[in-house]
């Protein structure tokens, strides 16, 4: 993922204890690092869109005043059809000292709201060199590779998320980020600022909970999941014993498409130890951060989740009983999950794309 570079790192923190440490890897979209910054790529010239910059030798530092940065962003030209790869014209270096957004063209589709799945194309230009760094637009429309993320400040940052809300699908935006010093950078190297041209191509409302046909487990020894005030609770029958194999018990059978390996999945979840101790729950977080997104079937989460979620239908609610070897094993998971622990989860599969 090469988009909102300096804000997407916060996505990892929003995931909570459980899945932030699964298998020792990130649970954000693991097709790319959430902390990557755009970098010159051999494929950049082969993608759609143009950064048409007049590069000068100006060296005056950009003001951190948001008004000055907004005025600088206002000098940027954005050409091209609303749905096609853009041509961005500006004088480099662009005097951006603070993060700013400009809605360059209004959309005419559905209105965008927080918590939706937002799909968008974007192109990245270096505000100092004028170089095109990355683009999801292809040379032809059938080669476009738009990205999809839940619209929340944790994913996009406060400024960009607020700019999306209230506008409509089809909107085209310019978004600029200032450069950072070597001391501010996680890599120890200074980075130039970035200019993004973005078009919103779709917005999908995510259901609040699983929906479909209720399923009654035939094994009475399994843990029982109930909901009180909208949050799940677990109880264990006296006949419960920790399994040696993964248990995947649908509690609600969804009617949506089947989750495939490699897809990004949006879920709500809670997890307990077998003594009934809850160690994590997305339901305890405030919307839209009560939804958790991960890429299924590629090792970005514990094996019990990869094996349990892939092949299930969107809309389903699952009871997962995960033996230790498919969870955190002998190392355990932080302070809350001990070594060799069997884990119990309820998972609502809300979307997959």
Secondary structure as GFF3:
##gff-version 3
##sequence-region A 1 353
A	DSSP	alpha_helix	5	14	.	.	.	ID=ss1
A	DSSP	alpha_helix	16	20	.	.	.	ID=ss2
A	DSSP	three_ten_helix	22	24	.	.	.	ID=ss3
A	DSSP	three_ten_helix	44	46	.	.	.	ID=ss4
A	DSSP	beta_strand	50	55	.	.	.	ID=ss5
A	DSSP	alpha_helix	66	73	.	.	.	ID=ss6
A	DSSP	beta_strand	77	79	.	.	.	ID=ss7
A	DSSP	beta_strand	87	92	.	.	.	ID=ss8
A	DSSP	beta_strand	100	105	.	.	.	ID=ss9
A	DSSP	beta_strand	117	126	.	.	.	ID=ss10
A	DSSP	beta_strand	132	135	.	.	.	ID=ss11
A	DSSP	three_ten_helix	141	143	.	.	.	ID=ss12
A	DSSP	beta_strand	147	150	.	.	.	ID=ss13
A	DSSP	alpha_helix	153	156	.	.	.	ID=ss14
A	DSSP	alpha_helix	158	164	.	.	.	ID=ss15
A	DSSP	beta_strand	172	177	.	.	.	ID=ss16
A	DSSP	beta_strand	194	204	.	.	.	ID=ss17
A	DSSP	beta_strand	213	214	.	.	.	ID=ss18
A	DSSP	beta_strand	224	228	.	.	.	ID=ss19
A	DSSP	beta_strand	231	235	.	.	.	ID=ss20
A	DSSP	beta_strand	247	253	.	.	.	ID=ss21
A	DSSP	beta_strand	264	273	.	.	.	ID=ss22
A	DSSP	beta_strand	278	281	.	.	.	ID=ss23
A	DSSP	three_ten_helix	282	284	.	.	.	ID=ss24
A	DSSP	beta_strand	292	295	.	.	.	ID=ss25
A	DSSP	alpha_helix	303	309	.	.	.	ID=ss26
A	DSSP	beta_strand	317	322	.	.	.	ID=ss27
A	DSSP	three_ten_helix	324	326	.	.	.	ID=ss28
A	DSSP	three_ten_helix	329	331	.	.	.	ID=ss29
A	DSSP	beta_strand	343	352	.	.	.	ID=ss30
###
